[in-house]
Amino acid sequence: MGCCLFASILAGAPRLASIIWWLFQPVRWSVPFGGWPIVWWLWPTAGILLVPWTTLMYVIVYPGGLSVINWIFLGLAVAMDVGSYAGGQRSYSNR
């Protein structure tokens, strides 16, 4: 029971953090995703739902420009998203 609760909290943490941050600083979120009205809400919403770690890291590193270290951080975020999907699939197949 405790393991499932911990996994649920960990899975929801980047999504919750992203939503709260987006509500309190919408301008910060509009800069990385362009100025078109449909893009302003569509891409962040899809990112929060599908790849929350990558979306959160992209919003963090985008204002400084995408340097080599920022690409490394984005790669780690992608690995975390892929790992969460792969880990869930492995856990499901073991049942």
C-alpha positions as CSV (number, residue, x, y, z in Angstrom):
1,M,0.0,0.0,0.0
2,G,2.8,2.4,0.9
3,C,4.6,1.7,-2.3
4,C,1.6,2.5,-4.4
5,L,1.0,5.7,-2.5
6,F,4.6,6.8,-3.0
7,A,4.5,5.9,-6.7
8,S,1.2,7.9,-7.2
9,I,2.7,10.9,-5.5
10,L,5.8,10.7,-7.5
11,A,3.9,10.3,-10.8
12,G,1.7,13.3,-10.0
13,A,4.3,15.6,-8.7
14,P,5.6,17.1,-12.0
15,R,2.1,17.5,-13.3
16,L,0.9,19.2,-10.2
17,A,4.0,21.4,-10.1
18,S,3.5,22.4,-13.7
19,I,-0.1,23.2,-13.4
20,I,0.5,25.4,-10.3
21,W,3.4,27.1,-11.9
22,W,1.4,27.7,-15.1
23,L,-1.5,29.3,-13.1
24,F,0.8,31.6,-11.2
25,Q,3.2,32.6,-14.0
26,P,1.4,32.2,-17.4
27,V,3.8,34.6,-19.1
28,R,6.7,32.3,-18.3
29,W,4.9,29.4,-19.9
30,S,3.8,31.5,-23.0
31,V,7.4,32.3,-23.9
32,P,8.8,28.8,-24.7
33,F,5.6,27.7,-26.5
34,G,5.2,30.6,-28.9
35,G,2.8,33.4,-29.2
36,W,-0.1,31.9,-31.2
37,P,-3.2,31.6,-29.0
38,I,-3.9,27.9,-29.8
39,V,-0.2,26.9,-29.3
40,W,-0.1,28.8,-26.0
41,W,-2.4,26.3,-24.3
42,L,-2.3,23.2,-26.6
43,W,1.4,22.3,-26.4
44,P,1.8,22.8,-22.7
45,T,-1.3,20.8,-21.9
46,A,-0.2,17.9,-24.1
47,G,3.2,18.1,-22.6
48,I,1.9,18.0,-19.0
49,L,-0.3,15.1,-19.8
50,L,2.2,13.0,-21.8
51,V,5.7,14.0,-20.9
52,P,5.6,16.0,-17.7
53,W,9.3,15.9,-16.7
54,T,10.4,17.0,-20.2
55,T,7.8,19.9,-20.3
56,L,8.8,21.1,-16.9
57,M,12.5,21.0,-17.7
58,Y,11.9,22.8,-21.1
59,V,10.1,25.7,-19.3
60,I,13.0,25.9,-16.8
61,V,15.9,25.9,-19.3
62,Y,14.3,27.8,-22.3
63,P,14.7,31.4,-21.1
64,G,18.5,31.0,-20.8
65,G,18.8,29.5,-24.3
66,L,19.5,25.9,-25.1
67,S,23.2,25.4,-24.4
68,V,25.0,22.1,-24.1
69,I,24.3,21.7,-20.4
70,N,20.6,22.5,-21.0
71,W,20.4,19.8,-23.6
72,I,21.8,17.4,-21.0
73,F,19.1,18.3,-18.6
74,L,16.5,17.9,-21.2
75,G,17.9,14.5,-22.1
76,L,17.7,13.5,-18.4
77,A,14.1,14.6,-18.3
78,V,13.2,12.6,-21.4
79,A,14.9,9.6,-19.8
80,M,12.8,10.1,-16.7
81,D,9.6,10.2,-18.8
82,V,10.6,7.2,-20.9
83,G,11.6,5.4,-17.7
84,S,8.3,6.0,-16.0
85,Y,6.4,4.6,-19.0
86,A,8.8,1.6,-19.4
87,G,8.7,0.9,-15.6
88,G,5.0,1.0,-15.5
89,Q,4.8,-1.5,-18.5
90,R,7.3,-3.8,-16.8
91,S,5.4,-3.7,-13.5
92,Y,2.2,-4.4,-15.4
93,S,3.6,-7.4,-17.3
94,N,5.0,-8.9,-14.1
95,R,1.5,-9.2,-12.6
